[in-house]
Amino acid sequence: MCGVSELAEVSNMALMRRNKLCLLICGMATGIPSIADEYPTDAYFGDTHVHTGWSADAGFDGAVKTPVEAYRLAIGEEITANSGIKVKLNRPYDWFMITDHSDAMGVINKVVEGNEEMLKDDTVRGWSEALNSGDEAAASAAKSELILMQSEERLPSVVMDPKWMRLAWEETVDAAQQFYKPGEFTTFIAFEWTVNADGGNNLHRNVIYRDGPTRTRPRLPLTTFQTQDPLDLWRWMAEYEESTGGKVLAIPHNGNLSNGRMFEERQFDGSAMTAEWAELRARYEPLFELTQMKGQSEAHPSLSPDDEFADWDIWDKGNLAVKEKEEGDIQFEYWREALKAGLRIEGELGANPFLYGANGGTDTHTGLSTTEEDNFFGKFKTLEPSNKQRWAFPLMAGPTQTYVGWEQTATGVMGVWAVENTREAIWDAMKRKETFATTGSRMKVRFFGGFDFSGADLESDLVQAGYGRGVPMGSHMTKAPQGKPPTFLVAAIKDPAGANLDRVQVIKGWVDGAGKAHEKVFDVVWSGSRTLDAQGTLPAVGDTVDRKTATYENTIGATQLAGVFKDPDFDPAESAVYYVRVLEIPTPRWTLYDKVRFGIKKMDQDVPLVHQERAFSSPIWYGPEG
């Protein structure tokens, strides 16, 4: 039996020899039967988190792009950015959605226009004057006041009047339908439900419909003016499905700015979790946003000290109001910790509330979804590349701390394994968690779990074997036959227009008999002739980035990687969860592109100029009871 490193060498040599790239990973190799359309053979990329100027906070910062303009950019057209410069994606998306905040949706337009009814309120009149003054500092102060008032539930009543939302919602629905071209480009009708609990703790959710305008147009989105309790959101979603026959899901935002509340082990009102509560959460929230412009929520180095790649894109300053982070709650902000905690909670309640697959989105507030490092237009209008010093610009400021422009990240997107590029097929794939998140790269990732995979499956039809004798990412594995350890097929193919691959890892979390959680990171397959050292550590892949020109060479790394992983520490009596992480070789970050493009002589030494793009599969769960 091959060890992990031996399997890596065998897999690499075989794959390079056969050079089957997408044929292997997508499942289109010779020998796949004609019934292959019963399972997905391609991944489609899109963004689940896009705000236009119709979101209040975006509009306060000067964004004026509409849903129609956002869709035009997404399909590959050139448009004019909020700052007046031209923008065009290097590659269009396969699917897309607008998720403007339901709270005060469309209100900002009326404020800027000077709507007479709104301006009767002194606070709103002050906002209008600030926004029309051309003074960025005044507009920023107004936006900060809006966020604070919303979090403290004291917005002016005129702002909360649903009549202002109706027109914006109907036009949002119409825009989605206008650009929907089944088989070519898919759109979704969606909105963001925006809870800023306890003065700024981020518990936001993006709510995504499977349905078209007939069901969604007449019904206004839920707002936090009505409720801030996620349980009420899930019940609202259930009522929608029951009354319309439609389908809807929600995706919680990155948890790193929730100040320990995203995965707290209690209900929103402080009461104890129940099995019903856990089941509702798992039913209506299949995915979690683990990477976006406000950093990552995969893992934290203080929680995963043995993971050398846990320290990336860390935003660790409390919440959206940039309040000091509360001590002891950081474990309730990160996906990996939640996946492990869910195993323990299931043993206690009989239900797992944290059955989250992998999602990535931008959370852009410009209407411009740009995840390419060399074409990054920032989170807000004031951070579009017309601002040549945006790396040092105060992005978010609080009483004692500030997020600076360079801390924003050009991420992320989600790949979805769907049978076709349609609203129904892609939504269904999201629901079953057959998804993977990336930091912007269009690499493709496969992950299957079973009990009898071997290296021979890499030499034939990996995808056919995966679906035929195992389960794909997002699934649960049945009870191990006679205690047999699970085996996993892992495969990744590079972004055709991007960097080569460094390695593929499997990350395992499990709970022992005493209820204690554990984790371990396994390097499964990697590029080159590297070998694990005595401590089991794989040497770095190298670095070809030229800091003077913001270029790199694909002279290291691999175009594809695939391998078989057998859990060496498997205990059939212990619940476990597994997911795949794929790393690219080092490439220039957007900050380096700016440094070279604008001739910036010096940036602060803590500004990262190089990074490793990465991808994450949805997990596969194992339970001793099946």
C-alpha positions, 0 to 999 in steps of 0.5 A: 500500500502506498503512503501519502507521499508515494501516492502523490508521486504515483498520481503525479507521474500518471497524470502528467503522462496521460495529460488528461486535464479536464477529461479526468476531472470533469468526467468526459473521458473516453468510456463515460457512458451516454448517461453521463448527464445524470451527474455533473461534468462541468463546474460553473463559476459565479458570485453570490454577493453583489451590491449596487448603488441601491444598497444604502451603504454602497450609495452613501459611498458614492456607488451609482451602478444599477443591477442592469449595469452590474449584469452587463459587466458580469456577462463581459461587457465594458462599462463605466465604473463609479469613479468614471474609468472604464472596467471590463472583466478578463472573463465573464461569469457563468452565473450571477446575482444581485444581493442588495440590502433589503433594509432601505433598498432603493432609499439612497436614490431618493435621498440623493434626489432630495425626495420631499417626504424624506427630507422632512426628517432632519437626519435624512436631510443631513444625509442628503446634504452630505451626499450632494456636497461632494465632500467625501469625509461628510459622506463617510460620516453620514454612512457611519451614522447610518450603520450605527443607527441601523445596528441600534434599531433607531433609523428614521421611520421614513427610511423603513417605509416599505413603499420605497423598497417595492419599486427597487425590488421589482426592478431587481427582479426584472433585471435578473429576468432580462439577463437570464439566458438558460444554457448560457448565463444564469441569474438568480433573484436574491437579496441580503438580510442584514442583521448587525446585532449588538451594535455591528456584529455581522449575522448577514444572510444572502437569500437566494430563490430558485424561482422566477418573477411569478413567485418572487416579484409580488413578495417583498424581501424580509428586513431586519426592521421586522426581525433580527432573529435568524429563526424568524428568517428560516420560518419566513423562508418555510412559509414562502415555500409552503405558500408559493410552492417555490424554493429558497436558501440562505448563505450566512456571510463570513463570520470573522466580523460577527464578534463570536456570534455566527456559530454561537452554540445558543439561539439568537435570544440566548436560549438553548439550542433545540433539535428543531432549531438545528434542523431548520438552520441546516435545512435553509442554510446549506452553504457558508461564505468562507472568503470575501473582500472582508477577509476569510473565515476558514480557520484562524492561526490561533485556533489551528496552530499546526496549520501552516496555511491558516494565516491568510487574509485575516480580519480580526478586529471585532465587528462591522463597527470595528469595535474591539474583539471580545475575548474567548469567542473567536472559535465561533467565527470560523468554518472549520471550528463550526464543522467540528462543533457540529459533530459534537452538537449532533451527538448531544441534540440528534441534529447538526446545525452547522452542515455548511458547504463551501461558498465564496463571494465578493461582497462588492459594494460597487456593482463591480464583481472583480476578483482578478488581482490585476483588475481589482476595483475594490469594495467601495467606490472610494477604493476603485483604482482611480484612487492611486493611494487606495492601499493606505485609504481608511476602509473602515474606522472604529473608536480605536481601530481602522481597517486600511485599504490594503486589507481588502481582498480580491476574492472570491467566487464559487464553483458549482458542479451542475448538470447544466447552466440553468437556474434550477440546476445550479440552485439544486447543486448549491442546495446539495452542497456540490460546490467549492469556493475559491479566492478568485481563481477558476481552478476546478476541484473534485472530491469523492468519498467511499470505502474502496477507491484505489490508485487504479481509479486515477488511471481510468475514469475518476468521476465515474468511479466517484459517483458510481462507488462513492459520494461527492462533496457535500454528502454524508458517508454511510457507516463504515463496512466492518470498520473499513477506513474511508478512502477519498479521490481528490483532483484539481485542475489549474485555472486555464488563465492562471497559476499552476498548482502547489498542492492538494490537502485533505483537512479532517476534523473529528470528535473523540469519545470524550466529546473533544474536537481534533483536526489534522491537515494532510498533504495528499498530492503535490507538484514536483519531486518534493518529499515530506520531511521527518516531521511530515512537513512538505517544503514550500513550492518556490516563488517566481514572482518578480516584485519589480514587474508584478509578473510570475512564471509557471515554471514551478507547480503542476497543471493538475493534481490527483490522488487517493487519500486513506485516513490513517487515523480512522476510528469507525466509532468517531464522527468526522468531517473532511474537506479539500484545500488546494493551493496555487503557486505564489502570484502577485497580489493586487497591491503589487499590481498597484505598486507597479502600475502607479509607480508607488515607491514604498508601501508599509512593510506589513502590506502583502504583495504576494499570496497563494490563491486557494480553493476549498471543497464542500465537506464530506461527513462521516457518522458511525450511525450512517 
